[in-house]
């Protein structure tokens, strides 16, 4: 963590994992299985398992469908990072 580039990558990945963690918590709260989510959005259970495992790079459209299948809506926002170009 002493190197700025390592710290920056750790923080970047932390935000990604936080989003994944929200998804992983939302499905059990909704009380539905991976298979049911897959059926609701028109994909396979294996694709949902990959999405939930963090493997691959799902599109924004896929993330929206996943959220909607759980009774949520996906909100995306841009937040300026301190010390970046203006």
Secondary structure, 3 states (H helix, E strand, C coil): CCCHHHHHHHHHHHHHHHHHHHHHHHHHHHCCCHHHHHHHHCCCHHHHHHHHHCCCCCCHHHHHHHHHHCCCCCCCCCCCCCCCCC
